Amino acid sequence: MTDSDLDRFVSPLADADERQIEGALRPRRLTEFVGQARLREQLTLVLEGAIRRGRAPDHVLLSGPPGLGKTTIAMIIAAELGAPLRISSGPAIERAGDLASVLTTLTGGEVVFIDEIHRLARPAEEMLYLAMEDFRVDVMLGKGPGATAVPLDIAPFTLVGATTRAGLLPAPLRDRFGFTGHLDFYDPAELGVIIRRSAELLGVPLRDEGADEIAGRSRGTPRIANRLLRRVRDFAEVRGDGVVTRDAARAALELYEVDESGLDRLDRAVLTALVRQFGGGPVGLSTLAVAVGEEPETVEVVAEPFLVRGGLMARTPRGRVATPTAWEHLGLVPPASFGDRDGPGASTLFD
């Protein structure tokens, strides 16, 4: 491309740091947020009701897989309320004192966002119970038998908690949230809208068929869709005319090892090991992780949820099992004895 071509495609975010781009792509209001229609409607009622009453809204718990917009919604809640936002995470709050230092400096109506709230340390979690219900914290002075608890009132606030593993939240903490919302994966049409909006903000010339190609490989996740858009943009600028077409998107995503179903290198490595090395399973998680050279947690958290959701893998009491769809995806034919496994299509006592 010539210098004039680059000038023609200049981005509104061209001067922004790469780390700021993802934040700049986030919608600022609920009306700008794409997808999650039922959740948006519910949140609109919660926030508008609180604004009309002139009070802080109930505490909000957001659950769902990574990359679906939990942090974005927390920012939108603060923006809709016109309130400051404090951001922290469960692993960062190691002691009750860490939480107390945040809560005691709040001004009325502030929004506190705690990501991965299920990973809060137990002392901090117990302090949070009282803070959420009575807007008060007890600070311990001294140690041993002479220690005394000094109650401190804190300003009314709204806690927004986010978790990818709602089942790990203790019931007493979960019950203190007045509103609980779950984020689901997006369909390709919704992702297409998000990709077109992001392309406009980034100044990327994008054809509709290019957006559809990226959306179909984004695993139902806006964060992945935006990341793939940026990589396809790079490919189109360096090896093409800068325009993201279907052909450019296909060539770029093939280079980055993202196939038509959205599977990446790790996903295919797990499936290939499961099918070729272990005959379709069942096989234990640790053994499967060793076979692909990854940690068990990486396989379980990163690859497995998408493979299970896509019907390519099943979790059984005896281990992980490939489904017939997995064999087909790899261009292979399941062995005749495959139906005898503890997975989909397996024989049962009632056959």
Buried (B, 14 or more C-beta within 10 A) or exposed (E): EEEEEEEEBEBEBEEEEEEEBBEEBBBEEBEEBBBBEEBBEBBEEBBEEBEEEEEBBBBBBBBBBBBBBBBBBBBBBBBBBEBEBBBBBBEBBEEBBBBBEBBBEBEEBBBBBBBBBBBBBEBBBBBBBBBBEEBEBBBEEEEEEEEEEEEEEBBEBBBBBBBBEBEEBEEEBBEBBBBBBEBEBBEBEBBBBBBBBBBEBBBBBBBEEBBBBBBBBBBBBBBBBBBBBBBBBEBBBEEBEBBBBBBBBBBBBEEBEBBEBBBBEBBBBBBBBBBEEBBBBBBBBEBBBBBBEBEBEBBBBBBBBBBBEBEBBBBBEEBBBBBBBBBEBBEBEBEEEBBEBBBBEBEEEEE
